[in-house]
Amino acid sequence: MEDSLPSELPDVVVAAVRVNFRLLSRAARDVLTAAAVLAERVSAADLVRATELSRADVDAALDELEWHHWLSAEGRGYSFVARLHGRLIGDEMLTPGQRRRITERLQGTEH
């Protein structure tokens, strides 16, 4: 399921991801949505810019997300433990406007 993601996910999988996502703190949800939009691997500094949270809040959110196995820390940044989660959050749980604002904040082009 990791190598070739199915085009349509079973409803039970989508529901489970949504429920677990909603159990996270607000800051963790903000960081997770930014990570889903930005890149396969993203740095904490990029997440600070993209979420407009303080570094301390992003660090706490990253700890929460690692603890709950949403993200893993690697030398090159943070990535989703399961790409399926990133795809679902980025594609189906955000509006196009939300995705655009996250990208604009990272690039410093928000209007």
N, C-alpha and C positions, 0 to 999 in steps of 0.2 A: 504494500500500500504506500510505502514511502517512495519507491522508485518511480512508479507511474500512478499518479493520483487519479482516482476515478472522476469522471466528468460530473456525475451526480452522486452526492453522498446520501447514505441512508438517513432518514429523518431522526432516528435514534442517536446517531453520531452527532448530527448538527445540534440536537437538543442537549446532549451531554456537554458539548463544548460551550454552548451558550450558558448553561446553568453554572458550570465551573467558572466561566469568565465573570459572571455577575457576582460570584462569591469573593472575588478579589477586591482589594481596596481601590478607591478611585484613582489614586496615583499609579497603582500597578496596572489598572485597565488602560490609563493614558499611555504609559510606557509600552505596554504590549501592543496597543493599536499602532503606535508610532513605529515600533519594530516591524510590524506586519507590513507597513507601507514602504519603509525606507530601503531595506536591502536584505540580502541573505544573512549578512553579518553587519552589526551596527555597534558603534562605540557608545560608551556612556555619555561622552561629550556631545555626540550627535543627538542622543535622546534628550539631553538637557535643552538643546536648541529647539528641537522639534516639538517638545511638550511644553516648553516655557516653565517647567518646574525647576526648583532649586536643585543643585547637585546633591545635597543631602536627601531630598525627597526622591530623586531618581535612584540614588544608591540604595535607599530603603526599599523602593519598589523592585529594583533588580534582585535584592536579597529575597524578597517575597516570591518573585517569579521563579527564581532558581529553586527555592525551597519546595515550591509546588510543581516543579518540573515542567514549566512552560518554556523557560529559556535556559540555556547553558552558557557559561563563560568560557571563552577560548582566548588564546593569545591575540587573535585578530578582532575580537569583539564578542558580542552576544548573538546567539542564533537560537531559533526555535528547536526544541528537543524533537518535536514532530512537525515537519513542514506542513502537514495537513492543517494544524492549528493556525499557522501563519496565513495560509491561503484562505481558510474559512473566515478568519477575522478580517483580513485585508479586503477580501472580495465581497463578502456577504453581510458583514456586520457594521460596515461603515458606508456612509453616503459618499458620492463623488466629491461633494464639497469638503467633507472631512478629510478625505485623502489628499485633496489639493492643498488645504490649509497646512497639513502636516509637512508636505513637501516644500511648500513656500517658506514656512518657518525655518526649515533646515537650510534652505538656500538663501535666506535673508531677503526674500522678495515679496513678503506679504504686504498687501495693500490695505 
